Amino acid sequence: MKFTLYCFAKVFHLSYSGEPKYRNTLHLYNFFNEEIGCAALAKVVSGQISGDRWIKRMLINPEVCEAIQDELVCYVYRKIIQESTKNLKKEQLLESLLKHSLRIPKETQREIYANRDKQKIIDYINSFTQMAEMQFQSNEHFSQQNQEEHIFHVTAPDFIEENLKKSKIAEIDFMFCKGTEWLRNDHRILLLDELREKNIPCRMIINSDLEVMEEMIKHMGHLDRAYTTAFQSIQNWYQYQKKYPSFRIKISPLPLLHCYYHIKTEHAENDMIRLHHYIYKNAYARENYVQRFNAASPYYQLYTEEFEYLWNLSPDIEEYFLKNNSHKKQ
């Protein structure tokens, strides 16, 4: 499907008909100089007249740019223009996308506009905002994705706090090797306090195979860094759950393949998953590849089912700890 001027307006939440109340409001009109009128622009959107002649009249308003989500612009640019966004300002990205949309023949503009209420068009437009929210890279080449990593890497606490502000959270699922940082980093500890204060149920799965975990740590850490052992980590979480029984923790009998956070909200369409991949021979987890996606993603069910599978397979931490602690004493 072609990315017409109508698609441009809808994806970036711009109105395209009627006079804007203020010069800096989110109106397509504000991407052009004063010579173009709103009525004429609406005719381009609906495919009544060609958009070619309006390209020279483009004048991107920085105040309008500021109000448009950076990640959305970057994602749409890469998807439509098929080039990296590296070293380009948001105004430049929007200018390229607007030129692209204006150059599409009026017949195509008219066809998409005429079918704008059809599910196929709605799904196409929604796909841009949904994928940008997931922060799921569109480029085929990993090297190009890596260039954009600073845009997509949001820490786990930031991910949770961001969703706390946007939606009413019903439950959060955690899954990682040890989760040591959650019990020794002040920011994370305070965030766990906030989750309890808001009565948000939490489930957590951590690794159990101590020998495997210790070996993994050797290959994913810095030689000079002091680490909590796998059993100490389980012991710490055991004490935490004893103190806060609403925080349910289980111990996976299988090695965990990635770090996983699942925000479940009152409305399933707002649910979000954050995956953080483990990488051997890399001591800096913040550099690891991160993916985010929501319930619209084809991967959503895959990873939620994996969590439920492991949850049902795993013993409670108290059962595991008491059993293994008695073995250690012997």
Salt bridges, closest charged atoms under 4 A:
GLU34 OE2 - ARG23 NE 3.51
ASP70 OD1 - LYS90 NZ 2.70
GLU95 OE2 - LYS99 NZ 3.27
GLU161 OE2 - HIS187 NE2 3.06
GLU162 OE2 - ARG292 NH2 2.44
GLU171 OE2 - ARG203 NE 3.76
GLU171 OE1 - LYS264 NZ 2.60
ASP173 OD1 - ARG203 NE 2.93
ASP173 OD2 - HIS262 ND1 3.93
ASP173 OD2 - LYS264 NZ 2.87
GLU181 OE2 - ARG184 NE 2.81
ASP193 OD1 - ARG196 NH2 2.89
GLU194 OE2 - LYS198 NZ 3.91
GLU215 OE1 - LYS218 NZ 3.42
GLU215 OE2 - HIS219 NE2 3.13
GLU306 OE1 - HIS258 NE2 2.86
GLU308 OE2 - ARG203 NH2 2.50
